[in-house]
Amino acid sequence: MSCVYAFGSNGRGQLGLTHEKDTDTPQLSLPGGDGTVKKIACGGNHSVILMNNGTLVGCGDNRRGELYGGRTVQQVRGWTPIEVPASVVDVACGWDTTVIVDADGHVWQQGGGCYGFEQRQLPLLPNNERIAVYGCFENFVVVHGPRVYGWGSNTKCQLQRPKCRSIAEPTLVCDIGPMAVDYVAMGKDFMAVVDKSGRIAHASGRLPAGFHLEQQDAPHGLVAKCMWTSIHVWDRDHNAVKSFGRGTHSQLFPQESLDVRIADFATGSEHGILITASQEEKPHYYLIYCWGWGEHGNCGPQKGSQPGLQLVGRYSSKPRVFGGCATTWIVLQHP
């Protein structure tokens, strides 16, 4: 079973807590039950958890229909089941929208003023290939084998050229064949497509300062994550994270000397979450640090910009971390 802890912005109840105050320390949000958390997706003021059994729960803002079909429900207080067309295999959130992929490969969108799930029409796709969805702000993309299809804002040519205000239905963004896409890292006005070898194979939109695809598409084994205005690339072979883009609120990864191994990391809107693993001490333990813009307590007790890594948790079992819009999420698995 999974226990979920959360902290940060909570003005619309998007942390799933019993109150609506911002908090700067991890609070138990979803107690462990029979289900296991597969993914946490966050919008501007709403949050969604996908369980391994294909069900969804959500909380937070519903003024635009992000979570619930009724127009009279302005806010969903506490974790509440979300009625979906079929069993869910993936979920993503934009600022005020929620998009799901069901077990039959259909893509549905709710929110943005739409009170009820509407199907997004994908092109005819080959069978038996994984379909995954990713989103950020006003953009969504669906991964299908080596192809990426996207819709939403195109004002910075993040989906296709020439630029336009928006694209309503999924259109081909890129085909990186012959290798399949592993995932897409998305910022507010850009995206980076990473293949199964850990190579950044495609990038589009208004890319962050200092990032050039021709300098990044050769190395393999990389892990790329995006904030709204920056890209962060973890080189696992060298135990280092390199950042590109805006650093006005300490969003760029602090170039501190790490004497422990990086186990994983995640990013939120303008902050990062790092897991390090100790191999020297026994029993082994994992530390969670945050960096970046912590104006709502999402980087720990120190408010505002976070110079350097801020310790927010220590655990004996390996946690999973997720980042939202000024929110930080920790998932612990218990027997």
Secondary structure, 3 states (H helix, E strand, C coil): CEEEEEEECCCCCCCCCCCCCCEEEEEEEECCCCCCEEEEEECCCEEEEEECCCCEEEEEECCCCCCCCCCCCCEEEEEEECCCCCCEEEEEECCCEEEEEECCCCEEEEECCEEEEEEECCCCCCCCCCEEEEEECCEEEEEECCEEEEEEEECCCCCCCCCEEEEEEEEEEEECCCCCEEEEEECCCEEEEEECCCCEEEEEECCCCCCCHHHHCCCCCEEEEECCCEEEEEEHHHCEEEEEECCCCCCCCCCCCCCCEEEEEEECCCEEEEEEECCCCCCCCEEEEEEEEECCCCCCCCCEEEEEEEEEEEECCCCEEEECCCEEEEEEECC
